[in-house]
Amino acid sequence: MDENREVNVTATTDQLYAVYLGGTPEKGRMGEDHEVVFVVAPDIPTMKRRAKAKWQGTNKPHVDAYEALSAVDGFAIQLVVDGSEQQRVITDDNLVPHN
């Protein structure tokens, strides 16, 4: 976000969740497909519904794990409504490798 841009801050009770989705195995496969998605939601049922809506697979998704995020590596996370609707799905193609 451009630090010089004025942002209309609106209070929110929503939380940021990291969600690990699994998909039932396709016919002829023994293992599930998996994706990590991030969603903002006010409660767990809404979080699950929104996360499943981001599933990129053709099979039926389910939530394997989730975590509400309020801090990462000592940095607090603050949700600010800025009006943008950017979405990004993390896949093997756009992950940054760790060394």
VEXSE-192779 format. One record per residue (C-alpha): residue number from 1; residue in one letter; x, y, z. Coordinates in pm, whole numbers, plus 32768, in hexadecimal, padded with zeros to 4 digits. Example, Ala and Ser with C-alpha at 12.3 -4.5 7.8 and 13.67 -1.06 7.14 Angstrom:
BEGIN
1, A, 84CE, 7E3E, 830C;
2, S, 8557, 7F96, 82CA;
END
This chain:
BEGIN
1, M, 8000, 8000, 8000;
2, D, 807D, 815E, 7FAA;
3, E, 80D6, 81FE, 80F8;
4, N, 807A, 8357, 8071;
5, R, 7F1C, 82EE, 800D;
6, E, 7E05, 834E, 80F9;
7, V, 7D40, 821E, 816E;
8, N, 7BE1, 8222, 81FA;
9, V, 7C09, 8150, 8335;
10, T, 7AD0, 809F, 83AD;
11, A, 7AC6, 7FDB, 84F2;
12, T, 7A8E, 7E69, 84BC;
13, T, 7A5E, 7D3A, 8598;
14, D, 7AD3, 7C56, 8480;
15, Q, 7C0B, 7B81, 84A4;
16, L, 7D0D, 7B0D, 83AA;
17, Y, 7D20, 7992, 838C;
18, A, 7E1F, 78B1, 82E4;
19, V, 7D5E, 7781, 826C;
20, Y, 7DEB, 7633, 81F5;
21, L, 7CF1, 759C, 8101;
22, G, 7CE9, 7434, 808E;
23, G, 7C27, 73A2, 7F6E;
24, T, 7B98, 7245, 7F5D;
25, P, 7C76, 716F, 7E7E;
26, E, 7C20, 7165, 7D0D;
27, K, 7BB9, 7014, 7C82;
28, G, 7CEB, 6F35, 7C62;
29, R, 7DBD, 6FFE, 7D5A;
30, M, 7E1A, 6F9D, 7EBC;
31, G, 7E78, 70F4, 7F41;
32, E, 7DC5, 723E, 7F70;
33, D, 7E1B, 738A, 7ECF;
34, H, 7E64, 74AD, 7FBC;
35, E, 7E6C, 762A, 7FB5;
36, V, 7EA9, 773D, 80B1;
37, V, 7DBE, 7868, 8099;
38, F, 7D93, 79A1, 816A;
39, V, 7C3B, 7A25, 81BF;
40, V, 7BA9, 7B39, 8295;
41, A, 7A6F, 7ADA, 8354;
42, P, 79B1, 7B34, 8492;
43, D, 7986, 79CA, 8505;
44, I, 79EF, 7862, 84BF;
45, P, 78BE, 77F4, 83F3;
46, T, 78E7, 7922, 830C;
47, M, 7A5E, 78E5, 82F6;
48, K, 7A26, 777C, 828A;
49, R, 7927, 77E1, 8182;
50, R, 7A08, 78F3, 80F6;
51, A, 7B3D, 7814, 80F5;
52, K, 7A89, 76FB, 803A;
53, A, 7A12, 77FB, 7F39;
54, K, 7B81, 7840, 7EE4;
55, W, 7BCB, 76CF, 7E9C;
56, Q, 7C69, 76AD, 7D42;
57, G, 7C3A, 7535, 7D1E;
58, T, 7B23, 747B, 7C6C;
59, N, 7ADF, 7394, 7D92;
60, K, 7A22, 73E8, 7ED3;
61, P, 7AEE, 74B3, 7FD0;
62, H, 7AFA, 7496, 8149;
63, V, 7BB7, 7555, 8256;
64, D, 7CD9, 7488, 82E2;
65, A, 7D60, 759A, 83C6;
66, Y, 7D44, 770D, 840B;
67, E, 7DE2, 7815, 84E6;
68, A, 7D6A, 7974, 853C;
69, L, 7E92, 7A5A, 8505;
70, S, 7ECF, 7B87, 85E3;
71, A, 804B, 7B93, 85CC;
72, V, 8160, 7AFD, 84F5;
73, D, 82D2, 7AFB, 8553;
74, G, 829C, 7C05, 865D;
75, F, 81D0, 7CEC, 857C;
76, A, 8065, 7D36, 85D4;
77, I, 7F64, 7D10, 84C0;
78, Q, 7E63, 7E24, 84A0;
79, L, 7D3F, 7E05, 83AF;
80, V, 7CEA, 7F49, 82FE;
81, V, 7BCB, 7F6F, 8209;
82, D, 7C5C, 801D, 80D8;
83, G, 7B54, 7FCB, 7FD4;
84, S, 7C2D, 7EED, 7EF5;
85, E, 7BBF, 7D8F, 7E97;
86, Q, 7D13, 7CF1, 7E53;
87, Q, 7D1E, 7B75, 7E66;
88, R, 7E43, 7A89, 7E49;
89, V, 7E4F, 7912, 7E6B;
90, I, 7F98, 787B, 7EDD;
91, T, 8004, 7760, 7DF9;
92, D, 814A, 76A8, 7DBB;
93, D, 818B, 779A, 7C9B;
94, N, 818A, 78DA, 7D6B;
95, L, 8227, 786B, 7EB3;
96, V, 8370, 7906, 7F17;
97, P, 8467, 77EE, 7F6C;
98, H, 850C, 77EC, 80C2;
99, N, 8685, 77C4, 80E5;
END
